[in-house]
Amino acid sequence: MSTERRQFIKQTALASAGVLFSQVSWSASSYKRIIGANDRVRVGVVGFSDRHKQSHMPCFMNHYKELNFDVVAVSDIWKQRREEGATAWKEKLGHDVAAYRNNEEMYSKKAVDAVFIGTADFQHALHAIEAVKAGCDAYVEKPFAETMADNRAALKAIKASDRIIQIGSQRRSGSNYHAAEAFIKSGKFGPITMVELTWNVNQPGRWRRPALVAQLKESDVDWKRFLMNRPAEAFDPRKYLEYRLFWPYSSGLPGQWMSHQIDTVHWFTGLPHPRSVVANGGIYMWKDGRRNWDTMTAVFDYGPLNDPSTGFQVTFGSRMHNGDERPAEIYYSNGGELNLITNQVSPRGGLTKKFAEAMQLQANLLPEMSLAAAEAVVASANTGGDTLTSNHVRNWMESVRSRKAPHAPVEAGYSHSIANIMTTAAAHTGMKATFDEKTQEVMVGGKVFTL
């Protein structure tokens, strides 16, 4: 067995055991808030959404007894979901669960220590701010933010607190992804030259909720609270329940899917965001009144922010038709590829030794090796309690107890949100989007991109 192979397996094993995970972050205040092993952590649910019901719930149930956590409250501005959530959790846990009309009501009761946030895409950052101001830790679904104003405000509030925030980028809790990160950062892969990201599905009903839309009455929901800081708009049950199809409540494909994959680029390279983005696409298949594209391609330039002479390209392609639900993430160097579909590192496509010798070039010859102990990515609309998300929820729960940094801290959400917002800006304007480091604003055509 080669040295590279032994080292790779060792790194993978360590990642599986949690040894390679995020650095510890301590402060005097966080030390004081370490929860004792016998103290129950009271959890609240912010938004009894499909994501919470189908994924957070089974993942939490995998670990709550061992880690002494309990769900005690559900906050939802829709009466039907609020009551369903309280009932569903009561059936799971065997005790009453309080139902609150909104977050303000729940937090005013000092009823919870931590919360799951699984609301509409544009609300995540805003609800995270509410959570930390109420003294709560939070598991915050991606995308973290859909505008830079919300992104900056949430980062500032969270960094000023001592709260544990886990962004729902569950790839960061996969041992194969940790092994890939370690291998790339070891230098053995060589400089990244290209990354191809794709996410295609063929599900006519993806993000549609027609049966539920018919049940939603304006009198049963707090529409004004739903809008939060978005422009005033007449009540529309589709925008409430099918928000992923409608800007400015969601960016759609970038926020929902690209945010997962682009996060690995930032994680593996240490780069905070793209240098520029262009995008194109349209609504080619589903003519159902949606605002967000059903097909798109975005092209990114990445590299050192102070050295444009070096870097690499990233492409993200996604379509909601003729797709096989197999998200692809392939990293290329001149020595070969790191393929997170097959979980293999190989010399495929790399510079051959024979050619390098003939041209008197230095070749980086990659070994054939496996990303062992891989946790598969689940791309279906209902992922259930998949292994990656279960690992990620557990890591958050462990971090709440230890006060150690979780796998996906707020900075990860801030960075993927920059990439998402740059992509949205490019898509909406047809121009190249860039990022102003000083102002922390996304720029298109010399102007700040806003709603």
C-alpha positions, 0 to 999 in steps of 0.5 A: 500500500502506498504512503499516499493511500495509507495517509488518505485512509487514516485521514478518512478514519479520523474524519469519521471519528470527528477528529478532523472537524472544526477548531474549538472556539472558546470564550469566558462567556461560552465556558460559563454556558456549558450545559451539564450532562444532566441538564436537558436542552429545550429545543424550539421549532421555528417553522414546521416546514416540510424540511423540518418534518421530513428531515430535522425530525427523524435526525433529531430522534436519532440522537436526542435521548443520548444527548438529553435534548427535548423539543418543547415548542413549535412557532409557526405563523400559520395556524394549521402548521402550528397545530400539526407541529405541536401534535406531531412532536407530542406523538414522537416524544410523549408529552405536550409541546407548546404551540406559539403564534410567532417567534416573539411570543415563544422567545418572550416565554424564555421557553427554549435554549436552542431552535431549528430554523427551517422557514422560507429561504429569505427568512433564515438570516432574519430568524437567526438574528432573532434567535441569538438576540433571544440567547438561543443556539440555532440550526439554520437551514441554507441558504443563509441569506438572499441579500447582502444586507441580511447577510451582513446583519446576521453575521454581525449579530451572531459574531457579537453573541456566544451562540452556537450556529450550525448552517445546514450545509450537511456535506461538512459532516461527511467523512468522505468530504473531510477526506477530500478537503484534507487531500486537496489541502495536503498539496498532493492533488496539485492546484485546482484548475476546474470544478464542475457542479451539476444538480438535475432533477425531473420532478414536475411537482418539485417545489409545488404544493397545490393541495396545500395552497388550497388549504391556506386562508389569509385569516389563518396566517400572519402574512405581514410577519411572513413578508418581514423586510420584503416589499409589501405585496398582496397575500398569495398562498403560492408565494407563502408555500411555493416560495422557492419559485418566487423571487424575492422570497427565494433565488430558487436553484442557486439558493436551494442547490448551488449553496450546498455545492459551492460551499465545498469550493470555499471549504476545500480552498479557503477562498471566501467567495468568487471573484466574478460570476456570469449566469444564463438560463430561463423558464424553459419547461414549467410555465406555471407562473413561477418567477425563478428559472427552471434551468440555469448555468453559472460560471465563476472565476475563483482565485486569490483576491489579490492575484488575478494571474492565478485561479480556476473556473467553477461551473454550476449547471442545474435543470428541473427536467430530464434529470437523474437526481445525482448531484455531481461535484468533480474537482480537476487538477492537471494530475487528474480528478477528485470525483465526489460522485464516485468518491474516487481520486484518479489520474483520469485526464491528467498529464501522463508521465510519458508526455511530461518526460517528452516535453520536459514538464513536471507531472503531478501523477495522482494515485488511484484511491477511494474516498472511504466511508462515503455518506451518499448525498440524497437529492430527492425532494424528501431526503428523510433522515439521511446520514449526512443530515443526521451527522450534521444535526448530531454535531450541532447538538454536541456543539451546543453542549461543548460550546465547540465550533460546529462543522458549518459555522456562520462564516460558511453561510456568509460565504455561500450567500455571497456566491448565491447573491452574485449568481442572482445578480448576474442572472437578473441583470445579464451582467457580470457580478463582482464583489466589493471587499470594502463595502461587502456589496455585490456589484453589477454594472458599477452599482450595488445589487439590491431587490 
